[in-house]
Amino acid sequence: MNRTTVRTIRGLMFGVALAALCGGAQAQQAGGANAMTFFVTSTGLGKGADLGGLAGADQHCQKLAEAVGAGNRTWKAYLSTQAIPGQNAVNARERIGAGPWQNAKGQVIARNAEELHGTNNLTKQTALTEKGEVVNGRGDTPNMHDILTGTQPDGTAFAVAEDRTCGNWTRSGTEGAAMLGHSDRIGLSDDPPAKSWNSSHLSRGGCSQDALKSTGGAGLLYCFAEK
């Protein structure tokens, strides 16, 4: 076998190996997106806590999921709403299916609703965006760990007495407040609320984008694949 033939064979083998490697990487990326059933939104809607209600929040989750190839699932925002005349309260935990849920890297954050609201695997390193990126937390600039939930620790809605959902996600002014969770599970102290992913503290100064930023947020949401 002459040198030219050997070089040709080696070149063909290299090309086949490179194609297989690239194809495998693409398949892995596609598989990761298809397997993802949870993410933190990489961006908010930019209107503070005015999300257009639950429908607008769900649409935002769906749109971001579709952008990374995960639009084959029905996505729901993890949000509660409070009872108003003619409309019952909605519990966030009842909107998101039965689980299990895993992030863009395939890491399971919870196997079911009980585990999600108990001892789950949500940390700064696992509460990733739909792009598989870490969300800025306490100590980062800017801090964006305040996630809109409007929810009690067990995933249920608050009583009607005081606004905890910025008018059921329709307000962006100085009135009202929203309950927030810490995606990095880190706060100003070591007490349970500071470490809560879904019920840490209220927004300060209202429901505007500036109000959310002032407490360490950006109007981000938790999104779960309902099915």
Protein Blocks (a to p, Z undefined) as FASTA:
>chain_A
ZZklmmmmmmmmmmmmmmmmmmmmmmmmmmmmmmpcbdcdfbdehnajanopjklmmmmm
mmmmmmnopambccdddddddddehiacddfklmnonbjaddfkopafbfbfklmmmccc
bdfklmccfkopacddehiacdfkbccfkpafkopacdfkbackgonopacbfgdcdddd
dfkopafbfbfklmpcklmbccehijbfklmmmnopahiacdddfZZ
